[in-house]
Amino acid sequence: MARIGMGLVGAGFVGPHHVDAVRRLGFVDIVAVAGSSDASGQQKALALGARRGYGSYRDLIDDPDVQVVHNATPNHLHAEVTLAALASGKHVISDKPLACTAAEARGLVEAAGRAGVVTAVTFNYRGNPLVQHARQTIAEGHIGTPRFVHGHYLQDWLIHETDYSWRLDPMQGGASSALGDIGSHWCDLAQHLTGLRITEVLGELTTSLPTRKRPRGARDAFSAAGDGEVEEVAITVEDLASVLVRFENGAKGSFSVGQVCAGHKNDLVIEVCGTASSVGWRQEHQNELWFGHRDRANEILQKDPSLIDAEARPYAHLPGGHQEAWADAFSNLMRDIYGAIAAGQPYRPLPPTVATFEDGYRANAIVEAILDSAGQGGVWTEVAR
Ligand SMILES: NC(=O)c1ccc[n+]([C@@H]2O[C@H](COP(=O)([O-])OP(=O)(O)OC[C@H]3O[C@@H](n4cnc5c(N)ncnc54)[C@H](O)[C@@H]3O)[C@@H](O)[C@H]2O)c1
């Protein structure tokens, strides 16, 4: 198999997981890393075992050995890095959200279409074997017709006023914070599992900490506050959100998002209640899938390749009882995306784990509709198509 060269732009929290995931494939070379300065690009390249480190993403894109650009920069840089890579004919794997606004995301969908390369957005929870099993179970009608989809995505890493991230600055994170950051995952998963679009939303947003203490130096995501100098900043974006949703088939739903909820580390929960049964998945216990029934005992399916749907089986790599986790699901995604790159053609067929730029646009459009709804005091708002 011909080897494929990748380059990573942005090696903070999630960037190194892109590298780890593609390294597992065996045919991908970690060619380069670009950081926010020469020194950081070189230091991160060394740490990640990449051949070259750059201080500018443009140099990385110009590197002839880089065929695939992974965009793991803060949100405000997503569009410009992705557009530059597409203009150079490089394949692009963008971390979520695809862009800061739906209009920007639409531009990226169009640019990707013109470039004719392989593109994807890392809505990585799709890569979990039990998510794929649940999706298949729903598609085959085993729970009946989806009627109610509910859940939450809660974290606690922004609970203290000394907790700070670029995600709280609209110039870097976008007009939405918690919703764009993790609500977008929940919405993508809800649509992915049910195969149904979210068409209307009603949202209420809260900024629980209107003032925070921002460190004067840089800090990677999820790292605890140090004892360095801080400055007080006003916060305008949401750290909590409650949302009602309607799906295209008339199904209803609700979800909450928050990053100030003590004890919830990466607590993504989703349950689809159908006309016959329910199915529920919890990221923090991701090797178990719950089925709820009315007229017989509820069930818990433990992840086991021999017990799950044949379509989901390729996403489970260890026997039953051997736990698989976040990084394994992330790598499943990369396997599917690089499969198309290695084949030298767009996805044929589109693997279920792959969120396209169109899916990325949809997530941006949902978040924007929730912001509009909340801005009007909480009214039902249509999601732009
Ligand atoms: N898929 C997921 O589950 C997941 C998880 C975390 C983050 N993300 C997404 O990944 C992106 C990065 O998030 P993070 O948590 O890693 O943030 P982070 O702040 O930890 O890392 C961002 C990195 O980008 C670097 N950077 C800034 N400007 C740059 C530039 N011009 N060129 C190159 N590098 C630059 C920063 O120095 C930092 O190292 C965000 O869009 C976020 O939404 C996705």
The ligand as an ORCA input file, in Angstrom:
! r2SCAN-3c Opt
* xyz 0 1
  N     -13.452     15.922     18.452
  C     -13.369     16.173     19.723
  O     -13.882     15.453     20.558
  C     -12.615     17.398     20.159
  C     -12.060     17.460     21.443
  C     -11.369     18.622     21.793
  C     -11.253     19.671     20.903
  N     -11.831     19.576     19.674
  C     -11.720     20.696     18.714
  O     -10.362     20.782     18.296
  C      -9.951     22.137     18.166
  C      -8.772     22.389     19.102
  O      -9.185     22.195     20.428
  P      -8.157     21.842     21.610
  O      -8.989     21.422     22.760
  O      -7.105     20.938     21.116
  O      -7.567     23.297     21.898
  P      -6.130     23.669     22.468
  O      -6.214     25.103     22.852
  O      -5.704     22.680     23.501
  O      -5.168     23.481     21.216
  C      -5.148     24.343     20.107
  C      -3.717     24.426     19.637
  O      -3.666     25.208     18.431
  C      -2.491     26.014     18.491
  N      -2.596     27.155     17.587
  C      -3.156     28.385     17.810
  N      -3.016     29.154     16.726
  C      -2.364     28.409     15.792
  C      -1.907     28.685     14.474
  N      -2.109     29.851     13.885
  N      -1.268     27.685     13.808
  C      -1.049     26.494     14.389
  N      -1.438     26.193     15.660
  C      -2.103     27.146     16.334
  C      -2.405     26.409     19.963
  O      -1.110     26.848     20.293
  C      -2.779     25.092     20.655
  O      -1.663     24.270     20.851
  C     -11.179     22.978     18.511
  O     -11.824     23.384     17.355
  C     -12.069     22.039     19.305
  O     -13.458     22.308     19.141
  C     -12.487     18.465     19.297
*
